[in-house]
Amino acid sequence: MTELAFGHICNAFLDLFSAHKISIPELYQVRLFLEPEIARLAALAITPEYAERLKQALKDEELVATSLWEDIRMTTAVHYILAEMCGNRFFKPSSDPP
């Protein structure tokens, strides 16, 4: 059985994009629908620990990355924390962020 996780959905979107079955504007539209709800759910679950992790992740985004993978890790950390805060297993990454 395949684990249902956000990482698998991301890979499916990448496959669809590569096969020209979905466009960047369509992917952007999906984000416009999902992100406000993720933010709303995360706000309901805020704790001092989550607030500190978010503040640190936002500070880290301002640092100069030494590699592409470090840049990706730094710029996606906030999204992973918000998804974790939702408490919905669908948003759980299939693996740790790069």
CNS distance restraints for C-alpha pairs under 8 A (distance, minus, plus):
assign (resid   3 and name CA) (resid  94 and name CA) 7.80 0.50 0.50
assign (resid   4 and name CA) (resid   8 and name CA) 6.91 0.50 0.50
assign (resid   4 and name CA) (resid  89 and name CA) 7.63 0.50 0.50
assign (resid   4 and name CA) (resid  90 and name CA) 6.04 0.50 0.50
assign (resid   5 and name CA) (resid   9 and name CA) 6.74 0.50 0.50
assign (resid   5 and name CA) (resid  89 and name CA) 6.70 0.50 0.50
assign (resid   5 and name CA) (resid  90 and name CA) 4.83 0.50 0.50
assign (resid   5 and name CA) (resid  91 and name CA) 6.09 0.50 0.50
assign (resid   5 and name CA) (resid  92 and name CA) 5.51 0.50 0.50
assign (resid   5 and name CA) (resid  93 and name CA) 5.81 0.50 0.50
assign (resid   5 and name CA) (resid  94 and name CA) 5.36 0.50 0.50
assign (resid   6 and name CA) (resid  10 and name CA) 6.17 0.50 0.50
assign (resid   6 and name CA) (resid  90 and name CA) 5.63 0.50 0.50
assign (resid   6 and name CA) (resid  91 and name CA) 4.89 0.50 0.50
assign (resid   6 and name CA) (resid  92 and name CA) 5.77 0.50 0.50
assign (resid   6 and name CA) (resid  93 and name CA) 5.29 0.50 0.50
assign (resid   6 and name CA) (resid  94 and name CA) 6.51 0.50 0.50
assign (resid   7 and name CA) (resid  11 and name CA) 6.24 0.50 0.50
assign (resid   7 and name CA) (resid  92 and name CA) 7.69 0.50 0.50
assign (resid   7 and name CA) (resid  93 and name CA) 5.12 0.50 0.50
assign (resid   7 and name CA) (resid  94 and name CA) 4.88 0.50 0.50
assign (resid   7 and name CA) (resid  95 and name CA) 7.39 0.50 0.50
assign (resid   8 and name CA) (resid  12 and name CA) 6.22 0.50 0.50
assign (resid   8 and name CA) (resid  94 and name CA) 6.70 0.50 0.50
assign (resid   9 and name CA) (resid  13 and name CA) 6.22 0.50 0.50
assign (resid  10 and name CA) (resid  14 and name CA) 6.22 0.50 0.50
assign (resid  11 and name CA) (resid  15 and name CA) 6.18 0.50 0.50
assign (resid  12 and name CA) (resid  16 and name CA) 6.19 0.50 0.50
assign (resid  13 and name CA) (resid  17 and name CA) 6.04 0.50 0.50
assign (resid  13 and name CA) (resid  22 and name CA) 7.75 0.50 0.50
assign (resid  13 and name CA) (resid  27 and name CA) 7.99 0.50 0.50
assign (resid  14 and name CA) (resid  18 and name CA) 6.02 0.50 0.50
assign (resid  15 and name CA) (resid  19 and name CA) 6.15 0.50 0.50
assign (resid  16 and name CA) (resid  20 and name CA) 6.21 0.50 0.50
assign (resid  16 and name CA) (resid  21 and name CA) 4.99 0.50 0.50
assign (resid  16 and name CA) (resid  22 and name CA) 5.67 0.50 0.50
assign (resid  17 and name CA) (resid  21 and name CA) 5.76 0.50 0.50
assign (resid  17 and name CA) (resid  22 and name CA) 5.01 0.50 0.50
assign (resid  17 and name CA) (resid  23 and name CA) 6.13 0.50 0.50
assign (resid  17 and name CA) (resid  24 and name CA) 7.71 0.50 0.50
assign (resid  22 and name CA) (resid  26 and name CA) 6.34 0.50 0.50
assign (resid  22 and name CA) (resid  27 and name CA) 7.22 0.50 0.50
assign (resid  23 and name CA) (resid  27 and name CA) 6.32 0.50 0.50
assign (resid  24 and name CA) (resid  28 and name CA) 6.08 0.50 0.50
assign (resid  25 and name CA) (resid  29 and name CA) 6.18 0.50 0.50
assign (resid  26 and name CA) (resid  30 and name CA) 6.42 0.50 0.50
assign (resid  27 and name CA) (resid  31 and name CA) 6.46 0.50 0.50
assign (resid  28 and name CA) (resid  32 and name CA) 6.32 0.50 0.50
assign (resid  29 and name CA) (resid  33 and name CA) 6.52 0.50 0.50
assign (resid  30 and name CA) (resid  34 and name CA) 6.25 0.50 0.50
assign (resid  31 and name CA) (resid  35 and name CA) 5.64 0.50 0.50
assign (resid  32 and name CA) (resid  36 and name CA) 7.11 0.50 0.50
assign (resid  33 and name CA) (resid  37 and name CA) 7.40 0.50 0.50
assign (resid  34 and name CA) (resid  38 and name CA) 6.24 0.50 0.50
assign (resid  35 and name CA) (resid  39 and name CA) 6.10 0.50 0.50
assign (resid  36 and name CA) (resid  40 and name CA) 6.10 0.50 0.50
assign (resid  37 and name CA) (resid  41 and name CA) 6.14 0.50 0.50
assign (resid  38 and name CA) (resid  42 and name CA) 6.03 0.50 0.50
assign (resid  38 and name CA) (resid  82 and name CA) 6.87 0.50 0.50
assign (resid  38 and name CA) (resid  83 and name CA) 6.60 0.50 0.50
assign (resid  38 and name CA) (resid  86 and name CA) 6.55 0.50 0.50
assign (resid  39 and name CA) (resid  43 and name CA) 6.05 0.50 0.50
assign (resid  39 and name CA) (resid  82 and name CA) 6.73 0.50 0.50
assign (resid  40 and name CA) (resid  44 and name CA) 6.51 0.50 0.50
assign (resid  41 and name CA) (resid  45 and name CA) 6.65 0.50 0.50
assign (resid  41 and name CA) (resid  85 and name CA) 7.41 0.50 0.50
assign (resid  41 and name CA) (resid  86 and name CA) 5.17 0.50 0.50
assign (resid  42 and name CA) (resid  46 and name CA) 6.24 0.50 0.50
assign (resid  42 and name CA) (resid  82 and name CA) 5.57 0.50 0.50
assign (resid  42 and name CA) (resid  83 and name CA) 7.20 0.50 0.50
assign (resid  42 and name CA) (resid  85 and name CA) 4.91 0.50 0.50
assign (resid  42 and name CA) (resid  86 and name CA) 4.90 0.50 0.50
assign (resid  45 and name CA) (resid  85 and name CA) 5.93 0.50 0.50
assign (resid  45 and name CA) (resid  86 and name CA) 6.87 0.50 0.50
assign (resid  46 and name CA) (resid  50 and name CA) 5.94 0.50 0.50
assign (resid  46 and name CA) (resid  51 and name CA) 6.53 0.50 0.50
assign (resid  46 and name CA) (resid  85 and name CA) 7.19 0.50 0.50
assign (resid  47 and name CA) (resid  51 and name CA) 6.10 0.50 0.50
assign (resid  48 and name CA) (resid  52 and name CA) 6.18 0.50 0.50
assign (resid  49 and name CA) (resid  53 and name CA) 6.26 0.50 0.50
assign (resid  50 and name CA) (resid  54 and name CA) 6.09 0.50 0.50
assign (resid  50 and name CA) (resid  81 and name CA) 7.62 0.50 0.50
assign (resid  50 and name CA) (resid  85 and name CA) 7.66 0.50 0.50
assign (resid  51 and name CA) (resid  55 and name CA) 6.18 0.50 0.50
assign (resid  52 and name CA) (resid  56 and name CA) 6.16 0.50 0.50
assign (resid  53 and name CA) (resid  57 and name CA) 6.10 0.50 0.50
assign (resid  53 and name CA) (resid  81 and name CA) 7.64 0.50 0.50
assign (resid  54 and name CA) (resid  58 and name CA) 6.13 0.50 0.50
assign (resid  54 and name CA) (resid  78 and name CA) 6.04 0.50 0.50
assign (resid  54 and name CA) (resid  81 and name CA) 6.97 0.50 0.50
assign (resid  55 and name CA) (resid  59 and name CA) 6.25 0.50 0.50
assign (resid  56 and name CA) (resid  60 and name CA) 6.10 0.50 0.50
assign (resid  57 and name CA) (resid  61 and name CA) 6.37 0.50 0.50
assign (resid  57 and name CA) (resid  74 and name CA) 6.94 0.50 0.50
assign (resid  57 and name CA) (resid  77 and name CA) 5.99 0.50 0.50
assign (resid  57 and name CA) (resid  78 and name CA) 5.80 0.50 0.50
assign (resid  58 and name CA) (resid  62 and name CA) 7.12 0.50 0.50
assign (resid  58 and name CA) (resid  78 and name CA) 6.85 0.50 0.50
assign (resid  59 and name CA) (resid  63 and name CA) 7.26 0.50 0.50
assign (resid  60 and name CA) (resid  74 and name CA) 6.08 0.50 0.50
assign (resid  61 and name CA) (resid  71 and name CA) 7.94 0.50 0.50
assign (resid  61 and name CA) (resid  74 and name CA) 5.29 0.50 0.50
assign (resid  61 and name CA) (resid  75 and name CA) 5.59 0.50 0.50
assign (resid  64 and name CA) (resid  71 and name CA) 7.85 0.50 0.50
assign (resid  65 and name CA) (resid  70 and name CA) 5.68 0.50 0.50
assign (resid  65 and name CA) (resid  71 and name CA) 5.08 0.50 0.50
assign (resid  65 and name CA) (resid  74 and name CA) 7.98 0.50 0.50
assign (resid  66 and name CA) (resid  70 and name CA) 6.56 0.50 0.50
assign (resid  66 and name CA) (resid  71 and name CA) 7.49 0.50 0.50
assign (resid  67 and name CA) (resid  71 and name CA) 6.27 0.50 0.50
assign (resid  68 and name CA) (resid  72 and name CA) 6.21 0.50 0.50
assign (resid  69 and name CA) (resid  73 and name CA) 6.11 0.50 0.50
assign (resid  69 and name CA) (resid  98 and name CA) 6.16 0.50 0.50
assign (resid  70 and name CA) (resid  74 and name CA) 6.08 0.50 0.50
assign (resid  70 and name CA) (resid  98 and name CA) 7.37 0.50 0.50
assign (resid  71 and name CA) (resid  75 and name CA) 6.07 0.50 0.50
assign (resid  72 and name CA) (resid  76 and name CA) 6.00 0.50 0.50
assign (resid  72 and name CA) (resid  98 and name CA) 7.01 0.50 0.50
assign (resid  73 and name CA) (resid  77 and name CA) 5.95 0.50 0.50
assign (resid  73 and name CA) (resid  97 and name CA) 6.13 0.50 0.50
assign (resid  73 and name CA) (resid  98 and name CA) 5.35 0.50 0.50
assign (resid  76 and name CA) (resid  80 and name CA) 6.42 0.50 0.50
assign (resid  76 and name CA) (resid  97 and name CA) 7.71 0.50 0.50
assign (resid  77 and name CA) (resid  81 and name CA) 6.23 0.50 0.50
assign (resid  77 and name CA) (resid  97 and name CA) 7.56 0.50 0.50
assign (resid  78 and name CA) (resid  82 and name CA) 6.15 0.50 0.50
assign (resid  79 and name CA) (resid  83 and name CA) 6.10 0.50 0.50
assign (resid  80 and name CA) (resid  84 and name CA) 6.09 0.50 0.50
assign (resid  80 and name CA) (resid  92 and name CA) 7.77 0.50 0.50
assign (resid  80 and name CA) (resid  93 and name CA) 7.41 0.50 0.50
assign (resid  80 and name CA) (resid  97 and name CA) 7.80 0.50 0.50
assign (resid  81 and name CA) (resid  85 and name CA) 6.17 0.50 0.50
assign (resid  82 and name CA) (resid  86 and name CA) 6.53 0.50 0.50
assign (resid  83 and name CA) (resid  87 and name CA) 7.27 0.50 0.50
assign (resid  83 and name CA) (resid  88 and name CA) 7.59 0.50 0.50
assign (resid  83 and name CA) (resid  91 and name CA) 5.33 0.50 0.50
assign (resid  83 and name CA) (resid  92 and name CA) 6.61 0.50 0.50
assign (resid  84 and name CA) (resid  88 and name CA) 7.43 0.50 0.50
assign (resid  84 and name CA) (resid  91 and name CA) 6.97 0.50 0.50
assign (resid  84 and name CA) (resid  92 and name CA) 6.33 0.50 0.50
assign (resid  86 and name CA) (resid  91 and name CA) 7.74 0.50 0.50
assign (resid  87 and name CA) (resid  91 and name CA) 7.98 0.50 0.50
assign (resid  88 and name CA) (resid  92 and name CA) 7.13 0.50 0.50
assign (resid  93 and name CA) (resid  97 and name CA) 7.36 0.50 0.50
